[in-house]
Amino acid sequence: MFWKPANLAFLLQFSISVISLGQNADSLQLRRMMAIADSLYDAVQYKNAIANYEKCYQWAVVKKLESDYVASRSLDCMGNCYYNLMDYSNAHTYYFRAIQQARIYDYSNILQHSLCMLHAVHSNVQQFDKSFSYPEIESYVFQPVMFTVDSLLFARKDSAVLRIAGGTYDGIDLSHTQGDLFQTYDANTKRDFRYIGKCSILQAGNNVCTISVKLKSPARVLKGYQVQLNARVPEKILNSSLKEIYLRNINWMNSSKYENMLNRRYMYYYFNENYEDEMLSLLQDDLNTTVVQFAKDTLNEQSQMHQKISEGIFKNQNIIGSLATTKKRNLVQFIHFLNEYRDSYTGLRIDFRVLYAGWALNGTPINKDDAREFLLEDESNPNQIRNRSLLLEPQIAKNFWAEKWLDEAFDKVD
């Protein structure tokens, strides 16, 4: 017996419906399993929660539901359980798997949470002086790198012994034992960033080093001061826009008050072709948190949030508008600006959103190369170039960039 075309079409539609019903049933079961795992997590039964989250993920694999949001979330949740158990090796494994899964299926919130938590994992590995199996770095260059004074062990008027947060895991090498001590900038006390003494490594561990210091003149060494040592730095970092953030040990807190949303240890070992773009997305998301939080204030004419920015890339927008329309290239321009004034930020813990908002309010000062790139983004559009030059007009005039660009053009002709 042969099926007629109409019957074939009906059978095909019926088969699709049966498969769809089966997938819906499997998806519902996956969510029931996830709810059980979540209840165990909420009850602080982390080991039982791990077993149930693992069942969720394996169910998703067997039922071909890896693309389901719950599958990626189960990996992230296993990372949370291991993190709370202070099992940082397994926490890293599952957060890293969650990131890989989230990249494939474009679950940005899972990616961003797991990325933040990976930074927290490696911050804790260092803070609690844990051992960790890090991958080998294939290509590196010795560069001056700043490390934070963690504690003062012994002090005299002209010398001290101190401990720094940094060790062999961070590229410190006993073939380069000499360094310099710097006091950090403090706007409240008008204390400048400046050199105050010579250092020498006495003992190097995985996460911390003991350092002796000979002071230039009698001074008090404080926790948070910076020791600069020649250390191994992966070449990939040196070729990125985040280079100075890494070398200068600038610690950025985000809206969730993570200790460091750009943890150097994680960056050191796991920087890849996705890292910079994902970190810029993370910064954008942090700005969007502020937009949601303060958007209503823009309706109040007496609020600073309502006031228009007078110059720069975000001219005629209010501060919330500038944060909402921030593109990744604006974040790179901001990072380049920090590089120009890095002494003022070296080694400090800063709230990224506050610092970025201040940059926007002050007319988005950028360097000459970024200004030229901004103006000439579309060289075939003279109206765009003209309009953008008006936004940057005060900076162009103040820094004599127009004359410098002309000189560069003439040099190329010659």
N, C-alpha and C positions, 0 to 999 in steps of 0.2 A: 504494500500500500504506500502510495506517495502522498506527501502533504502538498496541498495547494498553496500558492504564494500567500494568500490571505491567512491561512493557518500558520505558515511559517512566521509571518509578521506577528501574529498573536502569540505564538510560542516564544519568540524572542522577547517580546514585551513582558510576557509572564515570567520568563527566566530572570530578566533584569529586576522585576519587582520582588521576586523571591530572594535574589541576592541582596537587594537593598534592605529588605526586611531583616535578613540575617545579619547584615552589617549594623543595622540600627540596634538589634538585640545585643550584639556583641559590644557596641559602643555604650549602651546602657549598663551592661554588666561591668564594663571597664570603670564607669563612673561610680557604680556601687562599691567596687573594690577600692577605688581611690578614697571614697568617703570613709571607709573603715580605717584605711591607713592614716588619713588625716586626723581621725578621732584619737588614734593611738599617739600620734605626734602631739596633739593638743594635751594629752594626758601625760606627756613627758616620758612615754614609754618608747624611747628612741630605737632600741634594738628590735622590738616587735614591729615598730613602724617601718623600719628598713626592710624587714622580711616581707611586709605587705606591699610596700612600694615596688619591691623587686617583682612580686607576683603580678602587679599591675603592668609593669613594663613587659614582662615575659608574655602576658596575655595579649598585649598589643602587638608584639612581634608575631606570635602564633596566628592571630586573627588578621594579620596584615593591616594593623592600625597604627603603624609607627608614625604616620603623618598627623595623627590625632594630637591635639594640644595636651591632653592628659598624659600621653606617653613621654613627651619632653618634660612636662612638669614633674613626673615621677622621678626622673633623674635628678632634677634640681632639688626635689624634696629629700632624696637620699643624701645629697650633699649637705643639706641643712642638718639632717640627723647626725651625720658623722662630724660636722663642725661643732655641734653642741656636745658631742662626746669627746671633743678635742682630738679626734683621730684625723689629723690634717692630711695625711697621705690619701686616705679614702675620700675625704671631703674634696680634695683636689681632683681625684679621678672622676667623681660623679658630676661635679660642676663643669669640668672640662667636657665630659660627654654631653651634658645638657647644652653647652654652647655649640658643639658640633651639630647636634640635632636641631637646635633652634636656627642655626644658619641655613640648613637645608630647607626647613619648612617656614622660615621667615617669622618666627615668634620673637619679636624684638624685646618684649618685656621679660621673657625668660632669659634671653641672651644678656640683657643688661643687668638683671639681678645676679645671674651666675658669674658674670664678669666682676661685678662689685664684690661678691663673696670670695672669689678667687684672690682678689687683692687683700681681703681681710684674712684669708687663710695664710698667705705668705707673710703678712704683717705679724701674725701670731707666731708663726714658725720662728721668726726672728726675735720677737718680744720675749717668748718663753724659752728661747734657745733650744729649739727642737732640731733633731736630725731630719733630713729629707733627701730623697734620692732625686737629685736634679739631673737633667740631661747635660751632655758635654756641649760646650760652646765651640763651634768649629772655627770661627774667624773673629778675632778681637784685636783691639788696638789699646795700648796704654794711654790713658788720658787722666788729667787732674779731675778727681771726683770728690765732692763734699760728703762728709759723714757726720752725723749728729753726736754731740757729747751726751752720753746717756747718764753718766754719774761721775762724781768727783770722788776718787778713792783716797787721795792724800794731797795736801797743799801746803806750800810755803809761800813767802812773798814773791819769790822769783822763779818758782818751779812748781810742778804738780804732776800727779799721776791720775789718769782718768780712763774711763771706759767709753768706747764709742759703739754706736749701733751700726755695725758693719763688720764682716769677716771674710773668710775665704770664699764663702758662698756668693759674696758680692764682688768678687774679682780682686780683692786685696791679695797682694803677692809679697812674700817675704824677701823677694829680690829688690823690692822698692819699699824700704822701711822708713824713709824720711818724708816729712810733710810739714804743713803749716797750720797754725791755729788762728781762727778768725772769730771775733765777736760779731754777733748778728745785729742787724738794724732794728731799732726800736723807736717808733714814732713818738711814743708817749714820753720817753726820757731823753729824746733827741740823740740817742746813741747811734753812732754811725757803724756801718759794716767796715771793719778794718783788721789788718794783720796785727796779732799781739804776741806771737811766739813760734819757735821751732818745735817740731814733734819728732818722736821716734817710736816705732812699734816695739813694745817689749814682748808681747805675746799675742798670737793670732788664733782665734777659734773660728768655728764655722759661721757664727752669727755676730760675735762681738770681738773686739780687740782691746788690749790694755796698752795705753800710750803714755809715754813720759813727755813732759813739756818743759822747755826752758823759755821763760817769758822775756820779752823784749824789755819790759820794765814792770815793776810790781803791779799786779792786777788781780782782780777776783775772777776766777773762771766759773762760768755758770752753765748749768744744764741747758742744752739747746744750742750752745756755741758750735761752730763747725770746724772740723778737721779736714784739710784737703790732702789727699794722698793720690799718688799715681796708681791707678788700678786698671785692670782689664775691663774694657767696655766692648760689647758686641758691635760689629760694624753696622749691623742693621739699624741699631738705635742711632748711631752717629749720622746716618743718612736720612733721618726723619725730622719732622718739625718739632718733635718732642725731645730732641737732643738736650737742649739747655735745661728743660724741666728735670731731666734725669741727672745731668752733671751737677746741677745746682741744688739738687735735693729739695725742690719746692713741693710742699705737701698740701694738696688741695682737699678740703672737706666738701662734701656735697650736702644736699638738703636732708639726707638721712643721717648726717654726721658720721659717716664712715671715717675711720682714722686717716685713710689716705686713698682717695679714689683713683690715684695713679701710682700704685705701689711699685717701687723700683725693682724689688726682687722678682715679682711676677714679670715685669717688663723685661728684665735682664734675660730670663730663660725662655719666655714664650712670645716674644715679639715676632710677628709674622706679617704677611701681606694684608691681613684683616685688621690687625691690632689698631693702627692709627685711625682708620675709618670708624671702627666700632667705638673707640674712645671718644671721638668727636661726636658720635651719635649719643653717647652717654652724657656728654656735656650739654648737648642740645636738650636732651630729656630733662636734665636738671634745671635748665632755664625755663622749660615749659611748666615745671612744677611751680615756679615762682609766678608765671603768667596766670595759672589757674588760681593760685592763692591770693593774688592782689588785683585781679582784673577789675573787680567792682570798684576799687579805689580810684580808677581812672575817671569815674563818673563824678567824683567830688572835685570841684574846681579849686578847692583849697588844698588838695592833696598834692604832694610832690609827684605822685604817679600821673597826675593830669598834665603837668607842665611839659611843654614841647622842648625838645633838644634843639639847641640853636645852631649847631654846625656838625660836620662830620657825615659819615655814611648814613646815619639814621636821622639826619636833619629833618625837623618838622614832625617827627614822631614822638610820642611820649615813651617813657622808659619801658613800659610793658609792651608797647608796640615793637620797640627795638628788640626786646628779648624774643618775642613771638616770631619775628621775621629773620632772626639770626640764621645765617647759613654756615656751613662748615668752613667755607673760605674766610668768613668773618672771625671764626674761632682761631684759625691759623694766623690771621692778621694780629689778633689779640696776643697769641703766644709769642709772635715775633716782637711785639711791643714789649712784653715782659723780658725778652732777651736783651733788649736795649737798656733796661734798667734792672738787670738781674741782681745787682748787689743789694737792692732794697727788698728782695724777696727770698734770697738764698737761705735755705734751711728753715723757713717759717711755715707755720700752719695757717692757711688762709682759707676763708670761705669763698669758693670759686664764684658763686652767684654775686656776692657783694662786690668782689673785685671787678668782675666783668661789667656789672651795672655801672660802676664808677667810671670805667673806661668809656662806655657808651655815652654817659652824661657829660664827660669831658671832651666830647667831639671825636671819639675814636682815633686818637693819634696813632699813625702807622708809619712804617719806614718807607724810604724812597722807592725801593723796588716793588713793595706791595702797592704803593700808590699808583705807580705806572701800570702795573698789571690790572688794577681796579679800573683805571681810566680806559685802557685799551682792550678790555675783555672782548669787545666786538669792534674791531678797527674799521669795519665797513659801515658803522653806524655813527656818523658825526654828531647827530643829535644826542645820542647817549653819552658820547665823550664829553660834549659841551655841558650837559646836565650834571654829570658826575664831577666835572672839574669845578663846578659851582659849589658842590658839597664839600670839596677839599680845599677850596680857595684859600682860607686862612692858613692852612698848613703849607700849601704850595708857596705862598708868598713869604711866610715866616722862614722857611728853610731854603728859599731860593732854588727850588727844584726845577722850575721852568728853565732857568739859566743853565743849570747843571745838565738837564736833559738835552738842551741845545748843544752844549759843549761835547757831550757824548756822541750826539749825532754827527757833528762835524769831524770828530776823531775817527768815526767809522768811515766817513767819506774819504778822509785823507788816507 
